[in-house]
Amino acid sequence: MEPGWVRDQLPAQPPEHPEPHAAVLADLDRVIVPALTQWQHPGFFGYFPANTSGPSALADLVAAGLGVQGMLWSTSPAATELETHVLDWLAQLLGLPERFRGRGVIQDTASSATLCALLAARERAAAAGAALTVVASQEAHSSVDKAVAIAGLDPGAIVRVPCDARGRLDAAALDEVLAGLDGPVFLVATVGTTSTGAVDPLEAIGGAITGRDVWLHVDGAWAGTAAVCPELRWVGEGLGAADSYVTNPHKWLLTAIDCSALWIADPTWLQRALAITPEYLRDAASASGAVIDYRDWQVGLGRRFRALKLWFVLRMIGAQGLRAHVRRHVALGEDLGARVRAHPRLELVAPVELALVCLAHRDGDAATQRLLDAVNAAPDLLATHTRMGGRLVLRVAIGGVRTEQRHVDRLWEVLARAA
Ligand SMILES: Cc1ncc(COP(=O)(O)O)c(C=O)c1O
């Protein structure tokens, strides 16, 4: 697809008169769908998955039809209360600490969630008259840098903690970094790094921050929802020390983008950072203090009814269905990992712990690039890349709603031939 192809198909002027429904749908098929990357295709192994599902689509349709705007509790009490409730359900399913109960909010993305956590931490630091230092590992997601820039801090001033060979934040190094810092800290730990799915050692990080003025924000955008499976609960071990935690049902949990779950143990700081109350937004319910006004928990004022899709998904798929979904991908990842391990010219660049397989050609970057090119030349496959320790890495993120063994077999066939 050449840049500009889509716009070239569209009239320069907006329509003056209503057009028939059929004409719009015909153009959807002619111009839009051919220019979409098929994220729901079972051969999509790029980035991280962005699941959708029937229940999620149905709920989005219902939400669009109801057309409510839940900025305040009073502007649609059910929108607010359902959101708090489904995030409590999700917290139970993931085995999250009790301190997050009743303290969840749905953000559009994990990036917004991390920004909100940072703004809350900055508010707490400001109340103590201190400036905040941001600390994160080399492998923390770029949304941390973006949040820092939006918050008006200097992204260049983020203090980077080294990682071990696996890409996990080194807790001993963190201890040294924190010992050398004065004043409050906003620390980001990652459960499932974007490059290789590494899980930072939360228990050890909890030890390193004990007795220090640290706001620990944990970014589990992709991997966090794996904890619906009891055998994968280890991804969240140590979350008891976290002040805030984000994970995206819109990645691997069958709920269409946008649905990013943020829990914040003490939301007072977030509210203090974001509550601006002109006269026209005042009402008795808000003044009573007995309700949540989610406008104070996010950047925007208006908000759509996102809780509905998580509710539909949790009810119509159920915990067992969610577990089966995650387990299928984890098993497919193990299978692909074993094949890579057994291949004489390929190697795993990171252990396959969840459903992300990171591999490289033993002959170096040019050979790995050829693998990636071969995969992406196939119309029914897509994979993406990263770098680890300067080395080019092919990432295979397994998580499609309809991805089965035969799709992984097909990917392997192309990889093995190109290797
Ligand atoms: C670890 C991690 N954090 C944050 C994000 C950003 O997620 P979002 O697109 O919801 O902002 C990603 C995206 O893949 C991620 O992998």
PDBQT file of the ligand as one rigid body, heavy atoms in Angstrom, charges set to zero:
ROOT
HETATM    1  C1  LIG A 501       4.745  -2.927  28.407  1.00  0.00    +0.000 C 
HETATM    2  C2  LIG A 501       3.864  -1.976  27.664  1.00  0.00    +0.000 A 
HETATM    3  N1  LIG A 501       3.453  -0.854  28.257  1.00  0.00    +0.000 NA
HETATM    4  C3  LIG A 501       2.662   0.027  27.634  1.00  0.00    +0.000 A 
HETATM    5  C4  LIG A 501       2.243  -0.190  26.345  1.00  0.00    +0.000 A 
HETATM    6  C5  LIG A 501       1.380   0.845  25.681  1.00  0.00    +0.000 C 
HETATM    7  O1  LIG A 501       0.085   0.381  25.585  1.00  0.00    +0.000 OA
HETATM    8  P1  LIG A 501      -1.077   1.326  25.050  1.00  0.00    +0.000 P 
HETATM    9  O2  LIG A 501      -1.077   1.169  23.564  1.00  0.00    +0.000 OA
HETATM   10  O3  LIG A 501      -2.320   0.781  25.705  1.00  0.00    +0.000 OA
HETATM   11  O4  LIG A 501      -0.763   2.710  25.473  1.00  0.00    +0.000 OA
HETATM   12  C6  LIG A 501       2.648  -1.334  25.671  1.00  0.00    +0.000 A 
HETATM   13  C7  LIG A 501       2.219  -1.589  24.291  1.00  0.00    +0.000 C 
HETATM   14  O5  LIG A 501       2.440  -2.613  23.710  1.00  0.00    +0.000 OA
HETATM   15  C8  LIG A 501       3.481  -2.251  26.345  1.00  0.00    +0.000 A 
HETATM   16  O6  LIG A 501       3.928  -3.357  25.743  1.00  0.00    +0.000 OA
ENDROOT
TORSDOF 0
